[in-house]
Amino acid sequence: MRVGFIGLGTMGSPMAQNIRKAGHELVVYNRTESKTEPFRRVGVPAAHTPAELARQSDVVIIMVTGPKELLGVLQDQQGLLEGLKPGTVVINMSTVSLEATKRADDLVRSAGGRFLDAPVSGSKVPAEQGTLVVLAGGPSDLVQEMEPLLLTMGKKVVRCGEVPGGTAMKLMINLLLGTMMVDFAEALVFGSRLGLETDAMLETIASGAMAAPLFALKGDTITRGDYTKHFPVDLVFKDLNLVLAEAGSLGCPLPATAACREVYSAARAMGWGDEDMAAVYKVLQRLAGM
């Protein structure tokens, strides 16, 4: 089975490397060609267009920024659909809207391919370690067929029903992630204003019912003051916008999510959009006069 991988960013590059390390034949494509260089150095060919990649692949994985980019990869001139062979499996692992996922499914199936909706839960380090959680939506037989490939990138495949179940699950979990980060940062800023030491606050959180891997990871980020991106503010903001748009269409109020989205918006306005999501701590510090 030859795997084509489109999108070699912070997440996509280590995911593709894990596929290669698992022994699969691989071909890659990225809009910015320089990102294919680490792959070419180890003998992995780079296609010049998505269509060229599709012609060489039995399975194509897409890991791009959002809905516009996903549909562009499929439909633009020399897009994936132009080179898609009958029966090729297309797996979207990007975080996009439900509408874009359903549209991608329709386009791929109309072109004779098979489609799997499989975004991931996890950020840069789990992508590097191959410990992502894959949220799979699609026909159960196709999920089962693709599970060994998905497990080269992740530690678990959660079956989420039919398309767009994977995307729906991803939006749910990213709502929780985005709001937890703001709540955590807000608690630390409040405690600091009360005169508490950061290390003592983190120890208290880690010792009780509120202990969470996210808090341990981002507490370390805040303590070190190193906001190198693992999951950048810009992408959290994008995802919360997707969440709120879907909620609005359902008439499902999400007041806390809407408030948290504005904290990420403020981080972007302060020039921290390309920093890790923990940079919301700096926003709240500034607002608190610290």
BALOBA-1460 file (C-alpha; in Angstrom, 3 decimals):
// residues 290
<rec num="1" residu="m" x="0.000" y="0.000" z="0.000"/>
<rec num="2" residu="r" x="1.454" y="3.349" z="-1.009"/>
<rec num="3" residu="v" x="0.400" y="6.285" z="1.156"/>
<rec num="4" residu="g" x="0.270" y="9.878" z="-0.048"/>
<rec num="5" residu="f" x="0.448" y="12.584" z="2.627"/>
<rec num="6" residu="i" x="-0.640" y="16.183" z="1.992"/>
<rec num="7" residu="g" x="0.240" y="18.895" z="4.540"/>
<rec num="8" residu="l" x="3.603" y="18.840" z="6.300"/>
<rec num="9" residu="g" x="3.077" y="21.401" z="9.048"/>
<rec num="10" residu="t" x="3.564" y="21.125" z="12.806"/>
<rec num="11" residu="m" x="1.310" y="18.061" z="12.983"/>
<rec num="12" residu="g" x="1.508" y="16.642" z="9.493"/>
<rec num="13" residu="s" x="5.275" y="16.301" z="9.249"/>
<rec num="14" residu="p" x="5.736" y="14.026" z="12.299"/>
<rec num="15" residu="m" x="2.613" y="12.068" z="11.392"/>
<rec num="16" residu="a" x="4.004" y="11.379" z="7.917"/>
<rec num="17" residu="q" x="7.383" y="10.441" z="9.377"/>
<rec num="18" residu="n" x="5.700" y="7.880" z="11.623"/>
<rec num="19" residu="i" x="4.003" y="6.327" z="8.594"/>
<rec num="20" residu="r" x="7.412" y="6.077" z="6.907"/>
<rec num="21" residu="k" x="9.040" y="4.586" z="10.017"/>
<rec num="22" residu="a" x="6.297" y="1.945" z="10.147"/>
<rec num="23" residu="g" x="7.497" y="0.706" z="6.754"/>
<rec num="24" residu="h" x="4.859" y="2.088" z="4.424"/>
<rec num="25" residu="e" x="5.845" y="3.358" z="1.007"/>
<rec num="26" residu="l" x="5.252" y="7.115" z="1.129"/>
<rec num="27" residu="v" x="4.929" y="10.104" z="-1.197"/>
<rec num="28" residu="v" x="4.395" y="13.632" z="0.133"/>
<rec num="29" residu="y" x="3.104" y="17.005" z="-1.020"/>
<rec num="30" residu="n" x="3.193" y="20.414" z="0.624"/>
<rec num="31" residu="r" x="2.249" y="23.784" z="-0.814"/>
<rec num="32" residu="t" x="5.515" y="25.224" z="0.547"/>
<rec num="33" residu="e" x="7.947" y="22.876" z="-1.178"/>
<rec num="34" residu="s" x="10.808" y="23.429" z="1.287"/>
<rec num="35" residu="k" x="8.873" y="21.429" z="3.903"/>
<rec num="36" residu="t" x="9.312" y="18.302" z="1.795"/>
<rec num="37" residu="e" x="13.116" y="18.505" z="2.089"/>
<rec num="38" residu="p" x="13.443" y="16.354" z="5.270"/>
<rec num="39" residu="f" x="11.516" y="13.627" z="3.456"/>
<rec num="40" residu="r" x="13.468" y="13.873" z="0.223"/>
<rec num="41" residu="r" x="16.699" y="13.557" z="2.215"/>
<rec num="42" residu="v" x="15.624" y="10.083" z="3.348"/>
<rec num="43" residu="g" x="14.423" y="8.982" z="-0.075"/>
<rec num="44" residu="v" x="10.730" y="9.858" z="0.100"/>
<rec num="45" residu="p" x="9.541" y="11.353" z="-3.208"/>
<rec num="46" residu="a" x="7.690" y="14.671" z="-3.237"/>
<rec num="47" residu="a" x="4.877" y="15.287" z="-5.714"/>
<rec num="48" residu="h" x="4.546" y="18.699" z="-7.346"/>
<rec num="49" residu="t" x="0.738" y="18.769" z="-7.153"/>
<rec num="50" residu="p" x="-2.009" y="16.948" z="-5.242"/>
<rec num="51" residu="a" x="-3.132" y="15.385" z="-8.536"/>
<rec num="52" residu="e" x="0.339" y="13.933" z="-9.111"/>
<rec num="53" residu="l" x="0.363" y="12.555" z="-5.562"/>
<rec num="54" residu="a" x="-3.075" y="10.980" z="-6.026"/>
<rec num="55" residu="r" x="-1.961" y="9.156" z="-9.166"/>
<rec num="56" residu="q" x="0.818" y="7.484" z="-7.150"/>
<rec num="57" residu="s" x="-1.211" y="6.590" z="-4.033"/>
<rec num="58" residu="d" x="-3.569" y="3.898" z="-2.789"/>
<rec num="59" residu="v" x="-4.434" y="5.967" z="0.298"/>
<rec num="60" residu="v" x="-4.211" y="9.767" z="0.583"/>
<rec num="61" residu="i" x="-4.089" y="11.519" z="3.970"/>
<rec num="62" residu="i" x="-4.840" y="15.238" z="4.182"/>
<rec num="63" residu="m" x="-3.664" y="17.333" z="7.151"/>
<rec num="64" residu="v" x="-4.222" y="21.009" z="6.357"/>
<rec num="65" residu="t" x="-5.285" y="24.134" z="8.239"/>
<rec num="66" residu="g" x="-9.032" y="24.384" z="7.697"/>
<rec num="67" residu="p" x="-12.123" y="24.026" z="5.489"/>
<rec num="68" residu="k" x="-10.930" y="26.291" z="2.663"/>
<rec num="69" residu="e" x="-7.597" y="24.494" z="2.422"/>
<rec num="70" residu="l" x="-9.229" y="21.039" z="2.454"/>
<rec num="71" residu="l" x="-11.619" y="21.848" z="-0.368"/>
<rec num="72" residu="g" x="-8.849" y="23.621" z="-2.276"/>
<rec num="73" residu="v" x="-6.609" y="20.540" z="-2.129"/>
<rec num="74" residu="l" x="-9.472" y="18.526" z="-3.569"/>
<rec num="75" residu="q" x="-10.902" y="20.896" z="-6.167"/>
<rec num="76" residu="d" x="-8.297" y="23.415" z="-7.305"/>
<rec num="77" residu="q" x="-6.516" y="23.071" z="-10.636"/>
<rec num="78" residu="q" x="-4.255" y="20.000" z="-10.397"/>
<rec num="79" residu="g" x="-6.129" y="19.143" z="-7.215"/>
<rec num="80" residu="l" x="-6.385" y="15.673" z="-5.766"/>
<rec num="81" residu="l" x="-9.632" y="14.827" z="-7.568"/>
<rec num="82" residu="e" x="-7.948" y="15.241" z="-10.966"/>
<rec num="83" residu="g" x="-5.601" y="12.354" z="-10.199"/>
<rec num="84" residu="l" x="-7.820" y="10.186" z="-8.002"/>
<rec num="85" residu="k" x="-7.923" y="6.524" z="-9.035"/>
<rec num="86" residu="p" x="-11.089" y="4.449" z="-8.514"/>
<rec num="87" residu="g" x="-11.140" y="2.918" z="-5.053"/>
<rec num="88" residu="t" x="-8.497" y="5.216" z="-3.572"/>
<rec num="89" residu="v" x="-9.116" y="5.964" z="0.107"/>
<rec num="90" residu="v" x="-8.970" y="9.640" z="1.090"/>
<rec num="91" residu="i" x="-8.582" y="10.285" z="4.826"/>
<rec num="92" residu="n" x="-9.101" y="13.824" z="6.063"/>
<rec num="93" residu="m" x="-7.321" y="14.315" z="9.391"/>
<rec num="94" residu="s" x="-7.638" y="18.123" z="9.419"/>
<rec num="95" residu="t" x="-9.957" y="20.011" z="11.774"/>
<rec num="96" residu="v" x="-12.672" y="21.536" z="9.602"/>
<rec num="97" residu="s" x="-16.399" y="22.260" z="9.653"/>
<rec num="98" residu="l" x="-19.116" y="19.629" z="9.404"/>
<rec num="99" residu="e" x="-20.190" y="21.198" z="6.104"/>
<rec num="100" residu="a" x="-16.677" y="20.943" z="4.626"/>
<rec num="101" residu="t" x="-16.380" y="17.331" z="5.790"/>
<rec num="102" residu="k" x="-19.670" y="16.359" z="4.171"/>
<rec num="103" residu="r" x="-18.709" y="18.210" z="0.985"/>
<rec num="104" residu="a" x="-15.347" y="16.441" z="0.855"/>
<rec num="105" residu="d" x="-17.074" y="13.089" z="1.343"/>
<rec num="106" residu="d" x="-19.464" y="13.816" z="-1.539"/>
<rec num="107" residu="l" x="-16.653" y="14.975" z="-3.845"/>
<rec num="108" residu="v" x="-14.427" y="11.980" z="-3.177"/>
<rec num="109" residu="r" x="-17.191" y="9.420" z="-3.525"/>
<rec num="110" residu="s" x="-18.475" y="11.097" z="-6.722"/>
<rec num="111" residu="a" x="-14.967" y="10.746" z="-8.163"/>
<rec num="112" residu="g" x="-14.907" y="7.012" z="-7.393"/>
<rec num="113" residu="g" x="-12.928" y="7.153" z="-4.166"/>
<rec num="114" residu="r" x="-13.682" y="6.194" z="-0.572"/>
<rec num="115" residu="f" x="-13.658" y="8.764" z="2.230"/>
<rec num="116" residu="l" x="-12.797" y="8.608" z="5.912"/>
<rec num="117" residu="d" x="-13.315" y="11.486" z="8.343"/>
<rec num="118" residu="a" x="-10.513" y="11.056" z="10.896"/>
<rec num="119" residu="p" x="-9.263" y="14.176" z="12.710"/>
<rec num="120" residu="v" x="-6.983" y="13.715" z="15.697"/>
<rec num="121" residu="s" x="-6.916" y="14.720" z="19.337"/>
<rec num="122" residu="g" x="-3.425" y="15.732" z="20.429"/>
<rec num="123" residu="s" x="-0.771" y="18.271" z="19.516"/>
<rec num="124" residu="k" x="2.891" y="18.366" z="18.456"/>
<rec num="125" residu="v" x="4.439" y="16.010" z="21.035"/>
<rec num="126" residu="p" x="1.821" y="13.230" z="20.647"/>
<rec num="127" residu="a" x="2.178" y="13.612" z="16.869"/>
<rec num="128" residu="e" x="5.926" y="13.077" z="17.216"/>
<rec num="129" residu="q" x="5.474" y="10.141" z="19.602"/>
<rec num="130" residu="g" x="2.709" y="8.493" z="17.573"/>
<rec num="131" residu="t" x="0.289" y="8.713" z="20.487"/>
<rec num="132" residu="l" x="-2.524" y="10.769" z="18.942"/>
<rec num="133" residu="v" x="-6.149" y="9.727" z="19.405"/>
<rec num="134" residu="v" x="-7.798" y="9.260" z="16.015"/>
<rec num="135" residu="l" x="-11.495" y="10.148" z="15.831"/>
<rec num="136" residu="a" x="-12.846" y="8.109" z="12.936"/>
<rec num="137" residu="g" x="-16.118" y="8.698" z="11.127"/>
<rec num="138" residu="g" x="-17.105" y="6.563" z="8.158"/>
<rec num="139" residu="p" x="-18.235" y="3.084" z="7.124"/>
<rec num="140" residu="s" x="-17.229" y="0.574" z="9.789"/>
<rec num="141" residu="d" x="-15.552" y="-1.736" z="7.272"/>
<rec num="142" residu="l" x="-13.414" y="1.130" z="5.964"/>
<rec num="143" residu="v" x="-12.439" y="2.194" z="9.503"/>
<rec num="144" residu="q" x="-11.418" y="-1.404" z="10.229"/>
<rec num="145" residu="e" x="-9.430" y="-1.631" z="6.983"/>
<rec num="146" residu="m" x="-7.565" y="1.620" z="7.700"/>
<rec num="147" residu="e" x="-7.056" y="1.088" z="11.439"/>
<rec num="148" residu="p" x="-3.530" y="-0.421" z="11.144"/>
<rec num="149" residu="l" x="-2.412" y="2.619" z="9.136"/>
<rec num="150" residu="l" x="-4.089" y="5.038" z="11.567"/>
<rec num="151" residu="l" x="-2.341" y="3.315" z="14.479"/>
<rec num="152" residu="t" x="1.060" y="4.179" z="13.008"/>
<rec num="153" residu="m" x="0.162" y="7.765" z="13.984"/>
<rec num="154" residu="g" x="-1.941" y="7.202" z="17.090"/>
<rec num="155" residu="k" x="-2.389" y="5.044" z="20.152"/>
<rec num="156" residu="k" x="-6.150" y="4.614" z="19.766"/>
<rec num="157" residu="v" x="-8.888" y="4.849" z="17.147"/>
<rec num="158" residu="v" x="-12.256" y="5.971" z="18.517"/>
<rec num="159" residu="r" x="-15.139" y="5.045" z="16.237"/>
<rec num="160" residu="c" x="-17.515" y="7.977" z="15.919"/>
<rec num="161" residu="g" x="-20.198" y="6.630" z="13.588"/>
<rec num="162" residu="e" x="-20.677" y="7.768" z="10.024"/>
<rec num="163" residu="v" x="-19.271" y="10.895" z="8.332"/>
<rec num="164" residu="p" x="-19.077" y="13.591" z="9.775"/>
<rec num="165" residu="g" x="-18.920" y="11.921" z="13.203"/>
<rec num="166" residu="g" x="-15.149" y="12.277" z="13.488"/>
<rec num="167" residu="t" x="-15.337" y="16.012" z="12.867"/>
<rec num="168" residu="a" x="-18.216" y="16.380" z="15.328"/>
<rec num="169" residu="m" x="-16.160" y="14.620" z="18.011"/>
<rec num="170" residu="k" x="-13.134" y="16.781" z="17.245"/>
<rec num="171" residu="l" x="-15.138" y="19.998" z="17.637"/>
<rec num="172" residu="m" x="-16.513" y="18.749" z="20.960"/>
<rec num="173" residu="i" x="-13.094" y="17.896" z="22.380"/>
<rec num="174" residu="n" x="-11.516" y="21.127" z="21.142"/>
<rec num="175" residu="l" x="-14.291" y="23.126" z="22.806"/>
<rec num="176" residu="l" x="-13.263" y="21.469" z="26.071"/>
<rec num="177" residu="l" x="-9.554" y="21.978" z="25.392"/>
<rec num="178" residu="g" x="-9.884" y="25.661" z="24.538"/>
<rec num="179" residu="t" x="-12.048" y="26.524" z="27.524"/>
<rec num="180" residu="m" x="-9.968" y="24.473" z="29.985"/>
<rec num="181" residu="m" x="-6.842" y="26.366" z="28.957"/>
<rec num="182" residu="v" x="-8.452" y="29.746" z="29.622"/>
<rec num="183" residu="d" x="-9.916" y="28.602" z="32.951"/>
<rec num="184" residu="f" x="-6.520" y="27.246" z="34.033"/>
<rec num="185" residu="a" x="-4.725" y="30.472" z="33.084"/>
<rec num="186" residu="e" x="-7.392" y="32.574" z="34.791"/>
<rec num="187" residu="a" x="-7.083" y="30.577" z="38.019"/>
<rec num="188" residu="l" x="-3.292" y="31.007" z="38.040"/>
<rec num="189" residu="v" x="-3.532" y="34.755" z="37.428"/>
<rec num="190" residu="f" x="-6.126" y="35.122" z="40.189"/>
<rec num="191" residu="g" x="-3.967" y="33.098" z="42.582"/>
<rec num="192" residu="s" x="-0.923" y="35.206" z="41.729"/>
<rec num="193" residu="r" x="-2.856" y="38.376" z="42.522"/>
<rec num="194" residu="l" x="-3.711" y="36.799" z="45.876"/>
<rec num="195" residu="g" x="-0.006" y="36.357" z="46.528"/>
<rec num="196" residu="l" x="0.226" y="32.603" z="45.922"/>
<rec num="197" residu="e" x="3.344" y="31.000" z="44.441"/>
<rec num="198" residu="t" x="2.891" y="29.389" z="41.012"/>
<rec num="199" residu="d" x="4.632" y="26.150" z="42.028"/>
<rec num="200" residu="a" x="2.345" y="25.773" z="45.042"/>
<rec num="201" residu="m" x="-0.752" y="26.372" z="42.921"/>
<rec num="202" residu="l" x="0.380" y="23.774" z="40.381"/>
<rec num="203" residu="e" x="1.083" y="21.270" z="43.164"/>
<rec num="204" residu="t" x="-2.383" y="21.849" z="44.606"/>
<rec num="205" residu="i" x="-4.052" y="21.318" z="41.221"/>
<rec num="206" residu="a" x="-2.005" y="18.176" z="40.508"/>
<rec num="207" residu="s" x="-2.774" y="16.648" z="43.927"/>
<rec num="208" residu="g" x="-6.551" y="16.586" z="43.753"/>
<rec num="209" residu="a" x="-9.557" y="15.928" z="41.572"/>
<rec num="210" residu="m" x="-8.602" y="18.749" z="39.165"/>
<rec num="211" residu="a" x="-5.365" y="17.015" z="38.087"/>
<rec num="212" residu="a" x="-5.150" y="16.768" z="34.292"/>
<rec num="213" residu="p" x="-2.352" y="16.111" z="31.789"/>
<rec num="214" residu="l" x="-3.200" y="19.403" z="30.080"/>
<rec num="215" residu="f" x="-2.628" y="21.371" z="33.279"/>
<rec num="216" residu="a" x="0.688" y="19.617" z="33.944"/>
<rec num="217" residu="l" x="1.918" y="20.327" z="30.420"/>
<rec num="218" residu="k" x="0.769" y="23.930" z="30.215"/>
<rec num="219" residu="g" x="1.768" y="24.667" z="33.808"/>
<rec num="220" residu="d" x="5.308" y="23.780" z="32.822"/>
<rec num="221" residu="t" x="5.029" y="26.031" z="29.750"/>
<rec num="222" residu="i" x="3.893" y="28.953" z="31.897"/>
<rec num="223" residu="t" x="6.530" y="28.348" z="34.566"/>
<rec num="224" residu="r" x="9.317" y="28.317" z="31.973"/>
<rec num="225" residu="g" x="7.828" y="31.210" z="30.002"/>
<rec num="226" residu="d" x="8.507" y="29.284" z="26.795"/>
<rec num="227" residu="y" x="5.503" y="29.661" z="24.499"/>
<rec num="228" residu="t" x="6.939" y="27.792" z="21.506"/>
<rec num="229" residu="k" x="3.874" y="26.484" z="19.711"/>
<rec num="230" residu="h" x="2.561" y="22.988" z="20.207"/>
<rec num="231" residu="f" x="-1.028" y="24.013" z="19.469"/>
<rec num="232" residu="p" x="-0.944" y="27.679" z="18.433"/>
<rec num="233" residu="v" x="-3.393" y="30.365" z="19.463"/>
<rec num="234" residu="d" x="-4.382" y="30.952" z="15.821"/>
<rec num="235" residu="l" x="-5.602" y="27.375" z="15.416"/>
<rec num="236" residu="v" x="-7.478" y="27.299" z="18.728"/>
<rec num="237" residu="f" x="-9.201" y="30.518" z="17.669"/>
<rec num="238" residu="k" x="-10.063" y="28.949" z="14.300"/>
<rec num="239" residu="d" x="-11.463" y="25.841" z="15.961"/>
<rec num="240" residu="l" x="-13.570" y="27.756" z="18.478"/>
<rec num="241" residu="n" x="-15.014" y="29.753" z="15.597"/>
<rec num="242" residu="l" x="-15.971" y="26.470" z="13.926"/>
<rec num="243" residu="v" x="-17.535" y="25.269" z="17.192"/>
<rec num="244" residu="l" x="-19.551" y="28.461" z="17.671"/>
<rec num="245" residu="a" x="-20.738" y="28.483" z="14.059"/>
<rec num="246" residu="e" x="-22.031" y="24.913" z="14.380"/>
<rec num="247" residu="a" x="-23.616" y="25.690" z="17.755"/>
<rec num="248" residu="g" x="-25.308" y="28.760" z="16.301"/>
<rec num="249" residu="s" x="-26.828" y="26.703" z="13.499"/>
<rec num="250" residu="l" x="-28.173" y="24.248" z="16.097"/>
<rec num="251" residu="g" x="-29.496" y="26.913" z="18.460"/>
<rec num="252" residu="c" x="-27.160" y="25.527" z="21.151"/>
<rec num="253" residu="p" x="-25.914" y="28.311" z="23.459"/>
<rec num="254" residu="l" x="-22.221" y="28.145" z="24.397"/>
<rec num="255" residu="p" x="-21.669" y="31.253" z="26.548"/>
<rec num="256" residu="a" x="-18.436" y="30.087" z="28.192"/>
<rec num="257" residu="t" x="-16.946" y="29.063" z="24.838"/>
<rec num="258" residu="a" x="-17.841" y="32.427" z="23.330"/>
<rec num="259" residu="a" x="-16.122" y="34.239" z="26.199"/>
<rec num="260" residu="c" x="-13.009" y="32.065" z="25.902"/>
<rec num="261" residu="r" x="-12.850" y="32.638" z="22.156"/>
<rec num="262" residu="e" x="-12.423" y="36.351" z="22.875"/>
<rec num="263" residu="v" x="-9.382" y="35.665" z="25.072"/>
<rec num="264" residu="y" x="-7.717" y="33.894" z="22.126"/>
<rec num="265" residu="s" x="-8.777" y="36.807" z="19.923"/>
<rec num="266" residu="a" x="-7.035" y="39.176" z="22.346"/>
<rec num="267" residu="a" x="-3.887" y="37.026" z="22.225"/>
<rec num="268" residu="r" x="-3.864" y="37.339" z="18.456"/>
<rec num="269" residu="a" x="-4.350" y="41.101" z="18.684"/>
<rec num="270" residu="m" x="-1.350" y="41.281" z="21.038"/>
<rec num="271" residu="g" x="0.834" y="39.497" z="18.476"/>
<rec num="272" residu="w" x="0.833" y="36.032" z="20.047"/>
<rec num="273" residu="g" x="-1.196" y="34.156" z="17.424"/>
<rec num="274" residu="d" x="1.716" y="31.919" z="16.415"/>
<rec num="275" residu="e" x="2.621" y="31.096" z="20.036"/>
<rec num="276" residu="d" x="1.320" y="28.161" z="22.043"/>
<rec num="277" residu="m" x="-2.252" y="28.318" z="23.310"/>
<rec num="278" residu="a" x="-0.867" y="28.820" z="26.834"/>
<rec num="279" residu="a" x="-0.106" y="32.407" z="25.762"/>
<rec num="280" residu="v" x="-3.626" y="33.259" z="26.950"/>
<rec num="281" residu="y" x="-1.958" y="33.383" z="30.380"/>
<rec num="282" residu="k" x="-0.020" y="36.448" z="29.218"/>
<rec num="283" residu="v" x="-3.247" y="38.091" z="28.052"/>
<rec num="284" residu="l" x="-4.868" y="37.626" z="31.436"/>
<rec num="285" residu="q" x="-1.706" y="38.762" z="33.217"/>
<rec num="286" residu="r" x="-1.734" y="41.982" z="31.245"/>
<rec num="287" residu="l" x="-5.433" y="42.576" z="31.869"/>
<rec num="288" residu="a" x="-4.840" y="42.008" z="35.594"/>
<rec num="289" residu="g" x="-2.045" y="44.589" z="35.640"/>
<rec num="290" residu="m" x="0.689" y="42.052" z="36.372"/>
